[in-house]
Amino acid sequence: MDFALTDEHRMVREMVRQFAEKEAAPRIKELDQKHEWDTGLVKRMGELGILGLVFPEKYGGGGMDYISLAIACEELERIDTSLRVVMSVHIGLCGLGILQWGTEEQRQKYLSRLSTGESIGAFGLTEPNAGTDAAALEATATRTEGGYILNGEKTWISLSDVADVFLFFARTEPPEAGHRGISAFIVERNMPGFSSRPIHGKMGIRAGNTGSFVCQDVFVPKENLLGQEGEGFKIAMSCIDNGRYTVAAGATGLIAACIEASVKYARERKTFGVPLGKHQLVQRMIAHMVRDYEAARLLVWRAGWMKNQGLRNTRETALAKWYATCASFNAASDAVQIHGAYGYSDEYPVERFLRNSKGAVIYEGTREILEIMVGEYALGYRQDRPLRCELPGWPYEG
């Protein structure tokens, strides 16, 4: 078992770290305070190849492996969660879904644009009345000549106001069909009847774009059906597996940021005549951060190794996401505690880390759902069945 990074992994880490520290970090505090989204940063991520990092080279991507994706997500969230969210949505939820379930025509058409950042991808599953209970969604897709008419509202959608390509999940069968009556579609922003609006007043990830979008009698041609009718729920869950992987990887970066900020402050601040870091309870909090960082990263890399081999990793990814996001929330809370009153203000970044960390224990599988999943796997109540389309392992063929 080899835990050493390859030259390619180190190259990815250095490239993403330089972008995040030199181009994103100087602006993040201001963007967070103003609740503003910087399209220029995302454009730059496209120019550097970050947005197409793991898409196959035949579609214009970097052709890199899933460990590279984890490293990129970690480095981005060291600076701010909003940067990693772009990777989770654009690559994890949207792009890899098209790679796994799309036809060759769909891959050629959409992945080539997503790889360069010419188009930004998003994912539309959550609705006002259907969050964790995804099978309860109310959006509909009515068959018509040459395609489908889509109607429905999606909410809490990251990149809703800036994305060009959306995966949209809707019912093609009556509600009695349950999750078997759900299908997936590729929707483009310029299709008549599509509209979006932002969500204001978020607790965290204020430098990111979040909103709702509506499909009102949107016609999509039959060629935009992703997978087969009735496969929408399976497609959504497989996409969420990929999203969870990136969230877990990003959470390790947030823990790293908490360690860096806390160590710096604890070495500089003096209390009772000695550096703050000399106090054992402060050392204890930092030690817990280090422990959780190392453990979370190993869980993420194990899931990434399985993805590279083309193996199902729903259990391993759920465990990584559950552990890493809970650990990042705890690390951010302790980082604020170490900073004392200063940690409660925006003079230091740790209050932003705490606000941002809370979202990750909710979206893409709440900590409670993931805890139940892990327990069900252990008890044998949950088993992974083969999917018609599996996400290709790495290196990609063809």
KOLLOVO-896423 format. One record per residue (C-alpha): residue number from 1; residue in one letter; y, x, z. Coordinates in steps of 0.001 Angstrom, whole numbers. Layout:
<pabas>
pos:NUM&code:a&Y:Y&X:X&Z:Z
...
</pabas>
This chain:
<pabas>
pos:1&code:m&Y:0&X:0&Z:0
pos:2&code:d&Y:3242&X:1576&Z:-1187
pos:3&code:f&Y:6554&X:468&Z:326
pos:4&code:a&Y:8650&X:2988&Z:-1604
pos:5&code:l&Y:11269&X:1663&Z:-3982
pos:6&code:t&Y:10941&X:2683&Z:-7613
pos:7&code:d&Y:13740&X:4394&Z:-9499
pos:8&code:e&Y:14474&X:1015&Z:-11124
pos:9&code:h&Y:14723&X:-670&Z:-7728
pos:10&code:r&Y:17141&X:1973&Z:-6487
pos:11&code:m&Y:19193&X:1623&Z:-9656
pos:12&code:v&Y:19457&X:-2148&Z:-9127
pos:13&code:r&Y:20449&X:-1683&Z:-5499
pos:14&code:e&Y:23159&X:836&Z:-6353
pos:15&code:m&Y:24556&X:-1202&Z:-9239
pos:16&code:v&Y:24688&X:-4482&Z:-7299
pos:17&code:r&Y:26023&X:-2785&Z:-4159
pos:18&code:q&Y:28852&X:-1144&Z:-6085
pos:19&code:f&Y:29831&X:-4450&Z:-7658
pos:20&code:a&Y:29647&X:-6332&Z:-4352
pos:21&code:e&Y:31562&X:-3758&Z:-2310
pos:22&code:k&Y:34191&X:-2700&Z:-4832
pos:23&code:e&Y:34853&X:-5871&Z:-6815
pos:24&code:a&Y:33848&X:-8788&Z:-4571
pos:25&code:a&Y:34414&X:-7640&Z:-982
pos:26&code:p&Y:38201&X:-7146&Z:-1272
pos:27&code:r&Y:38656&X:-10800&Z:-2309
pos:28&code:i&Y:36075&X:-12668&Z:-247
pos:29&code:k&Y:38140&X:-13232&Z:2901
pos:30&code:e&Y:41004&X:-14733&Z:913
pos:31&code:l&Y:38686&X:-16874&Z:-1206
pos:32&code:d&Y:36914&X:-18130&Z:1922
pos:33&code:q&Y:40182&X:-19008&Z:3638
pos:34&code:k&Y:41499&X:-20848&Z:574
pos:35&code:h&Y:38170&X:-22525&Z:-252
pos:36&code:e&Y:38457&X:-21070&Z:-3756
pos:37&code:w&Y:35876&X:-20163&Z:-6359
pos:38&code:d&Y:36387&X:-17031&Z:-8457
pos:39&code:t&Y:34950&X:-17492&Z:-11938
pos:40&code:g&Y:35878&X:-13900&Z:-12695
pos:41&code:l&Y:33295&X:-12570&Z:-10246
pos:42&code:v&Y:30528&X:-14583&Z:-11878
pos:43&code:k&Y:31653&X:-13487&Z:-15319
pos:44&code:r&Y:31453&X:-9900&Z:-14126
pos:45&code:m&Y:27933&X:-10497&Z:-12789
pos:46&code:g&Y:26983&X:-11640&Z:-16284
pos:47&code:e&Y:28530&X:-8562&Z:-17888
pos:48&code:l&Y:26593&X:-6275&Z:-15548
pos:49&code:g&Y:23305&X:-8029&Z:-16307
pos:50&code:i&Y:22877&X:-9366&Z:-12770
pos:51&code:l&Y:22641&X:-12987&Z:-13944
pos:52&code:g&Y:19753&X:-12165&Z:-16273
pos:53&code:l&Y:18082&X:-9596&Z:-14061
pos:54&code:v&Y:14523&X:-10971&Z:-14121
pos:55&code:f&Y:14520&X:-12954&Z:-17356
pos:56&code:p&Y:12292&X:-11358&Z:-20028
pos:57&code:e&Y:13932&X:-8970&Z:-22443
pos:58&code:k&Y:12909&X:-11150&Z:-25399
pos:59&code:y&Y:15384&X:-13751&Z:-24103
pos:60&code:g&Y:18154&X:-11245&Z:-23474
pos:61&code:g&Y:17336&X:-10572&Z:-19832
pos:62&code:g&Y:16759&X:-7360&Z:-17919
pos:63&code:g&Y:12983&X:-7805&Z:-17700
pos:64&code:m&Y:12975&X:-6516&Z:-14113
pos:65&code:d&Y:10536&X:-7553&Z:-11409
pos:66&code:y&Y:10886&X:-9931&Z:-8476
pos:67&code:i&Y:11435&X:-7141&Z:-5945
pos:68&code:s&Y:14522&X:-6231&Z:-7980
pos:69&code:l&Y:15669&X:-9835&Z:-7634
pos:70&code:a&Y:15205&X:-9673&Z:-3854
pos:71&code:i&Y:17174&X:-6419&Z:-3640
pos:72&code:a&Y:20034&X:-7911&Z:-5663
pos:73&code:c&Y:20160&X:-11017&Z:-3457
pos:74&code:e&Y:20169&X:-8898&Z:-303
pos:75&code:e&Y:23033&X:-6737&Z:-1537
pos:76&code:l&Y:25111&X:-9736&Z:-2618
pos:77&code:e&Y:24740&X:-11577&Z:678
pos:78&code:r&Y:25682&X:-8448&Z:2605
pos:79&code:i&Y:29156&X:-9257&Z:1313
pos:80&code:d&Y:29100&X:-13053&Z:1156
pos:81&code:t&Y:26581&X:-15867&Z:858
pos:82&code:s&Y:28484&X:-17438&Z:-2042
pos:83&code:l&Y:27501&X:-14501&Z:-4264
pos:84&code:r&Y:23811&X:-14872&Z:-3488
pos:85&code:v&Y:23964&X:-18645&Z:-4032
pos:86&code:v&Y:24770&X:-17957&Z:-7671
pos:87&code:m&Y:21470&X:-16091&Z:-7985
pos:88&code:s&Y:19515&X:-18782&Z:-6161
pos:89&code:v&Y:20777&X:-21567&Z:-8381
pos:90&code:h&Y:21327&X:-19868&Z:-11736
pos:91&code:i&Y:18129&X:-17786&Z:-11692
pos:92&code:g&Y:15813&X:-19233&Z:-9046
pos:93&code:l&Y:16251&X:-22965&Z:-9441
pos:94&code:c&Y:17318&X:-23277&Z:-13074
pos:95&code:g&Y:16429&X:-20266&Z:-15218
pos:96&code:l&Y:12981&X:-19549&Z:-13821
pos:97&code:g&Y:12207&X:-23267&Z:-14061
pos:98&code:i&Y:12907&X:-23152&Z:-17792
pos:99&code:l&Y:10895&X:-19938&Z:-18112
pos:100&code:q&Y:7908&X:-21512&Z:-16369
pos:101&code:w&Y:7920&X:-25034&Z:-17791
pos:102&code:g&Y:10000&X:-24863&Z:-20963
pos:103&code:t&Y:8859&X:-24786&Z:-24535
pos:104&code:e&Y:9466&X:-21656&Z:-26549
pos:105&code:e&Y:12357&X:-23439&Z:-28265
pos:106&code:q&Y:13906&X:-24305&Z:-24888
pos:107&code:r&Y:13518&X:-20741&Z:-23658
pos:108&code:q&Y:15104&X:-19305&Z:-26779
pos:109&code:k&Y:17975&X:-21767&Z:-26637
pos:110&code:y&Y:18830&X:-21680&Z:-22938
pos:111&code:l&Y:17520&X:-18445&Z:-21416
pos:112&code:s&Y:19335&X:-16342&Z:-23987
pos:113&code:r&Y:22610&X:-17924&Z:-22817
pos:114&code:l&Y:21750&X:-17851&Z:-19117
pos:115&code:s&Y:20766&X:-14175&Z:-19290
pos:116&code:t&Y:24243&X:-13028&Z:-20302
pos:117&code:g&Y:26235&X:-15529&Z:-18267
pos:118&code:e&Y:27432&X:-17256&Z:-21424
pos:119&code:s&Y:26049&X:-20350&Z:-19703
pos:120&code:i&Y:25677&X:-20932&Z:-15958
pos:121&code:g&Y:22688&X:-22910&Z:-14701
pos:122&code:a&Y:22420&X:-25462&Z:-11886
pos:123&code:f&Y:19808&X:-27750&Z:-10340
pos:124&code:g&Y:20144&X:-31480&Z:-9747
pos:125&code:l&Y:17570&X:-32902&Z:-7337
pos:126&code:t&Y:19373&X:-33980&Z:-4130
pos:127&code:e&Y:20965&X:-37434&Z:-4136
pos:128&code:p&Y:23068&X:-39382&Z:-1629
pos:129&code:n&Y:19906&X:-41158&Z:-439
pos:130&code:a&Y:17295&X:-38511&Z:-1234
pos:131&code:g&Y:17442&X:-35043&Z:298
pos:132&code:t&Y:14330&X:-33626&Z:1953
pos:133&code:d&Y:12483&X:-36761&Z:824
pos:134&code:a&Y:12757&X:-35742&Z:-2818
pos:135&code:a&Y:10216&X:-38330&Z:-3959
pos:136&code:a&Y:12703&X:-41063&Z:-2991
pos:137&code:l&Y:15237&X:-40214&Z:-5686
pos:138&code:e&Y:16902&X:-43114&Z:-7477
pos:139&code:a&Y:18151&X:-41563&Z:-10731
pos:140&code:t&Y:16548&X:-43093&Z:-13808
pos:141&code:a&Y:15580&X:-41972&Z:-17293
pos:142&code:t&Y:15044&X:-44827&Z:-19712
pos:143&code:r&Y:13160&X:-44173&Z:-22930
pos:144&code:t&Y:15091&X:-44897&Z:-26105
pos:145&code:e&Y:14814&X:-43971&Z:-29752
pos:146&code:g&Y:14777&X:-40203&Z:-30053
pos:147&code:g&Y:15150&X:-39475&Z:-26349
pos:148&code:y&Y:16208&X:-40824&Z:-22958
pos:149&code:i&Y:19226&X:-42441&Z:-21289
pos:150&code:l&Y:19957&X:-40845&Z:-17916
pos:151&code:n&Y:21739&X:-42527&Z:-15033
pos:152&code:g&Y:22227&X:-41326&Z:-11484
pos:153&code:e&Y:24257&X:-39239&Z:-9045
pos:154&code:k&Y:23337&X:-35846&Z:-7623
pos:155&code:t&Y:25096&X:-34374&Z:-4597
pos:156&code:w&Y:25314&X:-31103&Z:-2659
pos:157&code:i&Y:24868&X:-29310&Z:-5961
pos:158&code:s&Y:25875&X:-25647&Z:-5951
pos:159&code:l&Y:27905&X:-24654&Z:-9049
pos:160&code:s&Y:28314&X:-28343&Z:-9965
pos:161&code:d&Y:31830&X:-27838&Z:-11347
pos:162&code:v&Y:31215&X:-24583&Z:-13183
pos:163&code:a&Y:27668&X:-24820&Z:-14532
pos:164&code:d&Y:26975&X:-25602&Z:-18174
pos:165&code:v&Y:23225&X:-26327&Z:-17991
pos:166&code:f&Y:21594&X:-28563&Z:-15382
pos:167&code:l&Y:18027&X:-29459&Z:-14528
pos:168&code:f&Y:18145&X:-33188&Z:-13840
pos:169&code:f&Y:15313&X:-35055&Z:-12121
pos:170&code:a&Y:14947&X:-38784&Z:-12691
pos:171&code:r&Y:12443&X:-41610&Z:-12622
pos:172&code:t&Y:10676&X:-42457&Z:-15868
pos:173&code:e&Y:8439&X:-44909&Z:-13991
pos:174&code:p&Y:9170&X:-47573&Z:-11332
pos:175&code:p&Y:9523&X:-46482&Z:-7675
pos:176&code:e&Y:5985&X:-47649&Z:-6932
pos:177&code:a&Y:4729&X:-44651&Z:-8913
pos:178&code:g&Y:6150&X:-42353&Z:-6213
pos:179&code:h&Y:6478&X:-38697&Z:-7086
pos:180&code:r&Y:4203&X:-39159&Z:-10104
pos:181&code:g&Y:6926&X:-41178&Z:-11814
pos:182&code:i&Y:9518&X:-38389&Z:-11813
pos:183&code:s&Y:10380&X:-36310&Z:-14880
pos:184&code:a&Y:12681&X:-33331&Z:-15491
pos:185&code:f&Y:15377&X:-32960&Z:-18145
pos:186&code:i&Y:17767&X:-30272&Z:-19353
pos:187&code:v&Y:21304&X:-31692&Z:-19374
pos:188&code:e&Y:24388&X:-29990&Z:-20771
pos:189&code:r&Y:27882&X:-30497&Z:-19403
pos:190&code:n&Y:29313&X:-31453&Z:-22791
pos:191&code:m&Y:26987&X:-34442&Z:-23159
pos:192&code:p&Y:28997&X:-37713&Z:-23151
pos:193&code:g&Y:28777&X:-39526&Z:-19825
pos:194&code:f&Y:28487&X:-36405&Z:-17677
pos:195&code:s&Y:31096&X:-35780&Z:-14963
pos:196&code:s&Y:31352&X:-33703&Z:-11783
pos:197&code:r&Y:33594&X:-33395&Z:-8746
pos:198&code:p&Y:33830&X:-30890&Z:-5869
pos:199&code:i&Y:32906&X:-31427&Z:-2221
pos:200&code:h&Y:35669&X:-30369&Z:177
pos:201&code:g&Y:35628&X:-29599&Z:3897
pos:202&code:k&Y:32476&X:-27483&Z:4037
pos:203&code:m&Y:31689&X:-25591&Z:7214
pos:204&code:g&Y:30541&X:-22498&Z:5359
pos:205&code:i&Y:30106&X:-20864&Z:1945
pos:206&code:r&Y:33725&X:-21782&Z:1310
pos:207&code:a&Y:34068&X:-19194&Z:-1446
pos:208&code:g&Y:31340&X:-21004&Z:-3365
pos:209&code:n&Y:31488&X:-24101&Z:-5517
pos:210&code:t&Y:29608&X:-27171&Z:-4273
pos:211&code:g&Y:29924&X:-30738&Z:-5481
pos:212&code:s&Y:28377&X:-33808&Z:-7024
pos:213&code:f&Y:27736&X:-34809&Z:-10593
pos:214&code:v&Y:27033&X:-38101&Z:-12277
pos:215&code:c&Y:25096&X:-39005&Z:-15407
pos:216&code:q&Y:26332&X:-42338&Z:-16717
pos:217&code:d&Y:24365&X:-43427&Z:-19765
pos:218&code:v&Y:23891&X:-39810&Z:-20819
pos:219&code:f&Y:21663&X:-39530&Z:-23878
pos:220&code:v&Y:19372&X:-36511&Z:-24015
pos:221&code:p&Y:17083&X:-35901&Z:-26984
pos:222&code:k&Y:13338&X:-35842&Z:-26363
pos:223&code:e&Y:13475&X:-32087&Z:-26933
pos:224&code:n&Y:15306&X:-31817&Z:-23602
pos:225&code:l&Y:12398&X:-33158&Z:-21580
pos:226&code:l&Y:11237&X:-30213&Z:-19446
pos:227&code:g&Y:7469&X:-30185&Z:-19139
pos:228&code:q&Y:5707&X:-33485&Z:-19569
pos:229&code:e&Y:6622&X:-36948&Z:-18314
pos:230&code:g&Y:5556&X:-37352&Z:-14711
pos:231&code:e&Y:5635&X:-33611&Z:-13951
pos:232&code:g&Y:9147&X:-33645&Z:-12549
pos:233&code:f&Y:8170&X:-33455&Z:-8890
pos:234&code:k&Y:5837&X:-30500&Z:-9494
pos:235&code:i&Y:8529&X:-28792&Z:-11533
pos:236&code:a&Y:11120&X:-29345&Z:-8807
pos:237&code:m&Y:8847&X:-27953&Z:-6094
pos:238&code:s&Y:7978&X:-24870&Z:-8160
pos:239&code:c&Y:11691&X:-24268&Z:-8802
pos:240&code:i&Y:12388&X:-24613&Z:-5086
pos:241&code:d&Y:9719&X:-21981&Z:-4403
pos:242&code:n&Y:11794&X:-19574&Z:-6494
pos:243&code:g&Y:15007&X:-20654&Z:-4836
pos:244&code:r&Y:13526&X:-20188&Z:-1367
pos:245&code:y&Y:12529&X:-16662&Z:-2281
pos:246&code:t&Y:16115&X:-15745&Z:-3154
pos:247&code:v&Y:17464&X:-17476&Z:-37
pos:248&code:a&Y:15079&X:-15481&Z:2152
pos:249&code:a&Y:16062&X:-12254&Z:425
pos:250&code:g&Y:19738&X:-13063&Z:857
pos:251&code:a&Y:19266&X:-13832&Z:4544
pos:252&code:t&Y:18005&X:-10294&Z:5093
pos:253&code:g&Y:21290&X:-9090&Z:3635
pos:254&code:l&Y:23250&X:-11239&Z:6053
pos:255&code:i&Y:21280&X:-9733&Z:8946
pos:256&code:a&Y:22114&X:-6273&Z:7598
pos:257&code:a&Y:25800&X:-7216&Z:7475
pos:258&code:c&Y:25625&X:-8391&Z:11098
pos:259&code:i&Y:24031&X:-5097&Z:12144
pos:260&code:e&Y:26685&X:-3052&Z:10335
pos:261&code:a&Y:29577&X:-5052&Z:11775
pos:262&code:s&Y:28142&X:-5082&Z:15304
pos:263&code:v&Y:27322&X:-1361&Z:15376
pos:264&code:k&Y:30783&X:-448&Z:14128
pos:265&code:y&Y:32522&X:-2660&Z:16680
pos:266&code:a&Y:30230&X:-1633&Z:19569
pos:267&code:r&Y:30922&X:2060&Z:18922
pos:268&code:e&Y:34706&X:1609&Z:18697
pos:269&code:r&Y:35379&X:-975&Z:21434
pos:270&code:k&Y:35491&X:243&Z:25036
pos:271&code:t&Y:34862&X:-1857&Z:28122
pos:272&code:f&Y:34601&X:-688&Z:31715
pos:273&code:g&Y:35484&X:2789&Z:30537
pos:274&code:v&Y:32594&X:3237&Z:28097
pos:275&code:p&Y:31860&X:2189&Z:24510
pos:276&code:l&Y:30611&X:-1388&Z:24278
pos:277&code:g&Y:27405&X:-118&Z:22702
pos:278&code:k&Y:26463&X:1653&Z:25943
pos:279&code:h&Y:25805&X:-1689&Z:27617
pos:280&code:q&Y:22118&X:-2528&Z:27516
pos:281&code:l&Y:22499&X:-6235&Z:26715
pos:282&code:v&Y:24570&X:-5316&Z:23659
pos:283&code:q&Y:21879&X:-2838&Z:22665
pos:284&code:r&Y:19325&X:-5611&Z:23110
pos:285&code:m&Y:21140&X:-7943&Z:20720
pos:286&code:i&Y:21480&X:-5231&Z:18086
pos:287&code:a&Y:17838&X:-4218&Z:18550
pos:288&code:h&Y:16767&X:-7809&Z:17886
pos:289&code:m&Y:18807&X:-7810&Z:14684
pos:290&code:v&Y:17091&X:-4603&Z:13528
pos:291&code:r&Y:13653&X:-5999&Z:14362
pos:292&code:d&Y:14318&X:-9225&Z:12480
pos:293&code:y&Y:15807&X:-7427&Z:9490
pos:294&code:e&Y:12750&X:-5243&Z:9072
pos:295&code:a&Y:10326&X:-8138&Z:9546
pos:296&code:a&Y:12222&X:-10472&Z:7213
pos:297&code:r&Y:12425&X:-7887&Z:4464
pos:298&code:l&Y:8677&X:-7201&Z:4649
pos:299&code:l&Y:7935&X:-10933&Z:4390
pos:300&code:v&Y:10206&X:-11189&Z:1361
pos:301&code:w&Y:8684&X:-8160&Z:-322
pos:302&code:r&Y:5169&X:-9500&Z:227
pos:303&code:a&Y:6132&X:-12737&Z:-1500
pos:304&code:g&Y:7788&X:-10709&Z:-4257
pos:305&code:w&Y:4666&X:-8604&Z:-4742
pos:306&code:m&Y:2617&X:-11786&Z:-5130
pos:307&code:k&Y:5116&X:-13116&Z:-7666
pos:308&code:n&Y:4824&X:-9869&Z:-9599
pos:309&code:q&Y:1045&X:-10365&Z:-9722
pos:310&code:g&Y:1379&X:-13940&Z:-10936
pos:311&code:l&Y:-159&X:-15291&Z:-7705
pos:312&code:r&Y:792&X:-18552&Z:-6018
pos:313&code:n&Y:3081&X:-17780&Z:-3105
pos:314&code:t&Y:4293&X:-21125&Z:-1784
pos:315&code:r&Y:2995&X:-20380&Z:1728
pos:316&code:e&Y:4290&X:-16815&Z:1805
pos:317&code:t&Y:7688&X:-17791&Z:432
pos:318&code:a&Y:8018&X:-20666&Z:2902
pos:319&code:l&Y:7205&X:-18304&Z:5767
pos:320&code:a&Y:9708&X:-15726&Z:4530
pos:321&code:k&Y:12466&X:-18303&Z:4096
pos:322&code:w&Y:11807&X:-19896&Z:7500
pos:323&code:y&Y:11771&X:-16600&Z:9380
pos:324&code:a&Y:14614&X:-14879&Z:7545
pos:325&code:t&Y:17094&X:-17759&Z:7671
pos:326&code:c&Y:16476&X:-18512&Z:11352
pos:327&code:a&Y:16783&X:-14800&Z:12102
pos:328&code:s&Y:20035&X:-14534&Z:10155
pos:329&code:f&Y:21525&X:-17443&Z:12099
pos:330&code:n&Y:20526&X:-15780&Z:15378
pos:331&code:a&Y:21898&X:-12426&Z:14217
pos:332&code:a&Y:25230&X:-13968&Z:13240
pos:333&code:s&Y:25484&X:-15764&Z:16580
pos:334&code:d&Y:24833&X:-12534&Z:18475
pos:335&code:a&Y:27296&X:-10666&Z:16254
pos:336&code:v&Y:30010&X:-13115&Z:17279
pos:337&code:q&Y:28973&X:-12662&Z:20920
pos:338&code:i&Y:29221&X:-8881&Z:20640
pos:339&code:h&Y:32713&X:-9178&Z:19180
pos:340&code:g&Y:33747&X:-11512&Z:22015
pos:341&code:a&Y:37003&X:-13375&Z:21477
pos:342&code:y&Y:37665&X:-11373&Z:18315
pos:343&code:g&Y:34417&X:-12674&Z:16888
pos:344&code:y&Y:35758&X:-16181&Z:17244
pos:345&code:s&Y:38636&X:-15393&Z:14880
pos:346&code:d&Y:38698&X:-14473&Z:11217
pos:347&code:e&Y:40066&X:-11024&Z:12021
pos:348&code:y&Y:36445&X:-9887&Z:11748
pos:349&code:p&Y:33853&X:-11149&Z:9234
pos:350&code:v&Y:31236&X:-12209&Z:11773
pos:351&code:e&Y:32643&X:-15734&Z:12199
pos:352&code:r&Y:32185&X:-16202&Z:8436
pos:353&code:f&Y:28652&X:-14855&Z:8697
pos:354&code:l&Y:27876&X:-17474&Z:11353
pos:355&code:r&Y:29327&X:-20341&Z:9327
pos:356&code:n&Y:27501&X:-19235&Z:6203
pos:357&code:s&Y:24175&X:-18670&Z:7948
pos:358&code:k&Y:23893&X:-22274&Z:9123
pos:359&code:g&Y:23525&X:-23702&Z:5629
pos:360&code:a&Y:20426&X:-21638&Z:4855
pos:361&code:v&Y:18389&X:-23274&Z:7629
pos:362&code:i&Y:19052&X:-26619&Z:5913
pos:363&code:y&Y:19063&X:-26254&Z:2131
pos:364&code:e&Y:15992&X:-25604&Z:-13
pos:365&code:g&Y:13678&X:-26641&Z:2794
pos:366&code:t&Y:14907&X:-27226&Z:6330
pos:367&code:r&Y:13521&X:-25001&Z:9057
pos:368&code:e&Y:11614&X:-28034&Z:10373
pos:369&code:i&Y:9933&X:-28739&Z:7009
pos:370&code:l&Y:8985&X:-25080&Z:6586
pos:371&code:e&Y:7582&X:-24916&Z:10106
pos:372&code:i&Y:5399&X:-27935&Z:9353
pos:373&code:m&Y:4294&X:-26388&Z:6050
pos:374&code:v&Y:3208&X:-23151&Z:7697
pos:375&code:g&Y:1342&X:-25099&Z:10365
pos:376&code:e&Y:-404&X:-27260&Z:7777
pos:377&code:y&Y:-1530&X:-24201&Z:5827
pos:378&code:a&Y:-2958&X:-22685&Z:9026
pos:379&code:l&Y:-4818&X:-25910&Z:9873
pos:380&code:g&Y:-6159&X:-26333&Z:6361
pos:381&code:y&Y:-4283&X:-29583&Z:5811
pos:382&code:r&Y:-2295&X:-28096&Z:2918
pos:383&code:q&Y:-3745&X:-26277&Z:-74
pos:384&code:d&Y:-2182&X:-25080&Z:-3318
pos:385&code:r&Y:-3676&X:-26591&Z:-6443
pos:386&code:p&Y:-3375&X:-24908&Z:-9829
pos:387&code:l&Y:-333&X:-25954&Z:-11863
pos:388&code:r&Y:-461&X:-26595&Z:-15587
pos:389&code:c&Y:2238&X:-23964&Z:-16020
pos:390&code:e&Y:2376&X:-20969&Z:-13712
pos:391&code:l&Y:5406&X:-18697&Z:-13471
pos:392&code:p&Y:4453&X:-15540&Z:-15393
pos:393&code:g&Y:3847&X:-12412&Z:-13369
pos:394&code:w&Y:5526&X:-9118&Z:-14106
pos:395&code:p&Y:5662&X:-7288&Z:-16473
pos:396&code:y&Y:6207&X:-10204&Z:-18820
pos:397&code:e&Y:4036&X:-10424&Z:-21900
pos:398&code:g&Y:5192&X:-11407&Z:-25365
</pabas>
